[in-house]
Amino acid sequence: MNNTLNFNDVNHKLLKTALRIRTVEEKFLQLFSEGKLNGTVHTCVGQEFSAIAFAGQLKKRDFIFSNHRCHGHYIAFTGDVRGLLAELLGKKSGTCGGIGSSQHLCHNNFYSNGIQGGIVPVAAGYALANKLKKANAVGVVFIGDGTLGEGALYETMNIISKWEIPLLIVCENNFYAQSTAQKTNLAGDILSRPEAFGIKTWKGDTWNPDQLMKTAAEAIDYVREGVKPGFFLVETYRLNAHSKGDDDRDTEEVKAYTERDYINQFKRDSLSYYNNYHGTITEEIDGLVTEILAEEELPIQDYFEVQDEVKNDRWQQIEPIAKRQVELLNQFFKEQIVNDDRMVFLGEDILSPYGGAFKVARDLSFLKPDRVFSTPISEAAITGIANGLALNGLKPIAEIMFGDFITLAFDQIVNHASKFHHMFNKKIKCPVVVRTPMGGNRGYGPTHSQTLDKFLIGIDNVKTVALNTFIDPGIVYKSIYREEHPVVVIENKVDYGKKILHNALKNYRYERSESDFPVVRISPAISEPTLTIVAYGGMADMVAGILEQIFIETDHKAELIVPTLISQLPIDVIKESASRTGSLVVIEEGSPVGGIGSELIASIMESSDHYIKAKRIASLPVPIPSVKSLENIVLPDKNRIIREIAENFN
């Protein structure tokens, strides 16, 4: 043999594990060709010793985040061959009930997701939680060389270095990103990347598994004992196609690596040992597959639960509060961070005395310096780290400085936070809170003034909440804090400086429902309303201030309904009001196409037996200008609102 591994008892055990991984992978390819697997499969044939060197040398309290090529990591860490087979065969007994299949596995501190780059900040957050808990646990996140093109990786390497997070990044370099050779897309040296962030690095390869095992153990010990990050580059080669599809690599190149492969050398040099091991493992796996194929698949009622409709049938009067919204927000977070060790607050420029761009985080870092993390400008990493903290039992509050920047965090919200619970068959929850200020009327211009709620309300398993100036935000945040799934909170920038119920009209009744996310209803005190208006966030305060003017100029007595939970609109309250008035106006600060108004009007029309005339009033579909005169035209202002009501409901 050309390799350094001697065939002692320990190494035979490693060879058996490697052969078990390979046999499972080859079985998956066979099952796919027979039409028994649904979807795709990415095998790690040729890379098995990388999985064993890292996943196989961790402790039970440690954790792994892996990617689309995760089967070897999973088997080496959990030993759960049966659960993996059942998962890819789509059976209820699979590790995730067949829901996640090849790329999305979760079992005993093992997690995988097929999104390149995005798992790295999630793993960093999980590791940070372990550090805060003093758990003496190591985290390993596996990436491929193709992941080196993803920005989230570099955002995270910067943070784990600065914060000394005990995470080992293992880059399995098989020289191809899907079908593209590394030399085509990758500039520079791989190890220079983590070294630029001050991260200690190691290197090994799967053709010398004995040395790889020793160096991997050294790296794991360094991360554990030093409570610092590390980066390990493993050179390897996958012997099969990227997935089950075509393979355009040079056949001579593949042949050379096939001959160099350690398991194939073992087969050539110790055929009797190989046949004995392979025969036993193959018999075991074939028996499991036969048994699993006869099992049932997960029924829909075990996967999808119909949400109970929220009933807003109990109401109470709203009382004014002589404090600004931002003061009340700050008060809530100060009380929470002192009283609950689970809470972690992170975002840009939030350390005191500055306390964040809008001062919501004022004094938090004075009260709990170990639970407040001021981050670089890294929205993907901020949100991903918050996701990892949430998965590991903490309650993170992630601040995105301006709502416009939440687009940079979309991958973490859409492909990670929102999916973890169902993708992993309800094994885990991700109670992350992402809060951000939105809205115009401050002259900040096109990239700091947008209201992007319509991009958020349709994300499954994520609640989107819009604060208003009629309810103490602490009441809303108490409900948010109890949530077990992701919540995105929109806070209007103009509303920060306003007091709760600061300009109540004498001839109107102000009340809120007693639901977790209260609905506000502002109604004429004596007479019946003739028009139903729905507005939320900053628009709600503006509309409330012109209700008398609407009556004077249009002869309509309006009932204003203000939802707080805008991803699950209070259709019962709005339908009841609109059925009485016969007229419905929805006012939103975002642009109209595909927005809240569209969703609300469609829902009302679907469920109502009455004819209701409906109208949307929203921003013009252009970037919001900074110049005041144009900003007033693009955003719905009081004059346009009154004019459009008069023109459409005469």
Secondary structure, 3 states (H helix, E strand, C coil): CCCCCCCCHHHHHHHHHHHHHHHHHHHHHHHHHCCCCCCCCCCCCCCHHHHHHHHHHCCCCCEEEECCCCHHHHHHHHCCHHHHHHHHCCCCCCCCCCCCHHHCCEECCEEECCCCCCHHHHHHHHHHHHHHHCCCCCEEEEEEHHHHHCHHHHHHHHHHHHHCCCEEEEEEECCEECCEEHHHHCCCCCCHHHHHCCCEEEEEECCCHHHHHHHHHHHHHHHHHHCCCEEEEEECCCCCCCCCCCCCCCHHHHHHHHHHCHHHHHHHHCHHHHHHHHHHHHHHHHHHHHHHHCCCCCCHHHHCCCCCCCCCCCEEECCCEEEEHHHHHHHHHHHHHHHCCCEEEEEECCCCCCCCCCCCCCCHHHHCHHHEEEECCCHHHHHHHHHHHHHCCCEEEEECCCHHHHHHHHHHHHHHHCCHHHHCCCCCCCCCEEEEEECCCCCCCCCCCCCCHHHCCCCCCCEEEECCCCCCHHHHHHHHHHCCCCEEEEEECCHHHCEECCCCCCCEEEEEECCCCCCEEEEECCCCCCEEEEECHHHHHHHHHCHHHHHHHHCCCEEEEECCECCCCCHHHHHHHHHHHCEEEEECCCCCCCCHHHHHHHHHHHHCCCCCEEEEECCCCCCCCCCHHHHHHHCCCHHHHHHHHHHHCC
